[in-house]
Amino acid sequence: MLRVSESDASGLAAASYIRQWFDSAEVTSVGEGAECVTDQIAFLQDAAAGGAALEFGAGRGWLALQLAAAGIPTHALDLSPTCTAHIDSVAAAARLTNIRAVTADMRTYRSVDRYALVYCSFNTLFHLLTLEEQQDCFTSAAANLGEQGRFVVDCSRAGRPNREVTFFAATEAALTVQATGYDDRTGITTAYFATLEDSAPVRLRQIRLRYSSAAELDDMAQQAGLSLAARYADYRRRPWSPTADRHISVYGN
Ligand SMILES: C[S@@+](CC[C@H](N)C(=O)[O-])C[C@H]1O[C@@H](n2cnc3c(N)ncnc32)[C@H](O)[C@@H]1O
């Protein structure tokens, strides 16, 4: 029997990233959503140490545009040409000349440029649904880093598999609820989002993620020639503990 419950704080964090992704028409100009990611942008700026940055899985550029606006030369890579076209058009409208969008696969991308920072945020690494694909992403990050480069990965277990239906988002016209399922065999979590509206068919969307533990990521890093430089619980550098739901991991070469 499915149970309906209120979303908790981690659910809200997941809600905010997924809203950015699915309702990305909201993200139309540089700086939108800035209040949510100020700490993250400051952290990434420090990690870039004045060098250039490459985002893996940039989506519609919510982060990359802000990082560029903060003065870091940024390349925003995504598999989706719709996303990269959006980034280029926002950058042009904002007259941001230090950002370029790249349509490519983060598993195999090899740039002629070398970056001080490669970063992959909001569980984007876990969109790669096997350990081998995630390993390829680490290898690709390592190949694109310059000397003393940093690969920053941001992972969370928000959206942990359960048998509940949770409140996700509501407007006057629509209610969206979320349920998650977990496949023991593949380790893949599927999050389903159902939007209910008056006089409209139910809209069902889903995201699939293959969560990997911090230890598994450290192994992938090692295979790629990287090692863990620091691990935090959040972008304010609060200490991480193995029981934490989230980690920001910084790998160096
Ligand atoms: C969670 S969203 C991105 C969120 C983004 N970092 C932001 O801040 O808005 C995940 C993105 O990863 C992209 N993606 C998934 N697999 C990819 C791959 N193999 N190579 C490049 N991008 C990929 C998707 O197209 C999607 O835009």
The ligand as a Gaussian input file, in Angstrom:
#p B3LYP/6-31G(d) Opt

LIG

0 1
 C       20.778000      16.768000     -13.416000
 S       20.893000      17.376000     -15.038000
 C       22.078000      18.668000     -15.017000
 C       22.004000      19.666000     -13.978000
 C       22.974000      20.780000     -14.162000
 N       24.269000      20.436000     -13.623000
 C       22.436000      22.028000     -13.525000
 O       23.077000      22.549000     -12.661000
 O       21.368000      22.475000     -13.912000
 C       21.828000      16.128000     -15.845000
 C       22.343000      16.505000     -17.223000
 O       23.314000      15.540000     -17.595000
 C       23.223000      15.384000     -18.991000
 N       23.852000      14.117000     -19.339000
 C       23.429000      12.860000     -19.058000
 N       24.292000      11.949000     -19.543000
 C       25.296000      12.656000     -20.150000
 C       26.491000      12.271000     -20.830000
 N       26.825000      10.992000     -20.992000
 N       27.284000      13.253000     -21.306000
 C       26.956000      14.559000     -21.149000
 N       25.828000      14.977000     -20.515000
 C       25.012000      14.032000     -20.021000
 C       21.736000      15.448000     -19.293000
 O       21.503000      15.808000     -20.636000
 C       21.273000      16.514000     -18.293000
 O       21.229000      17.777000     -18.891000

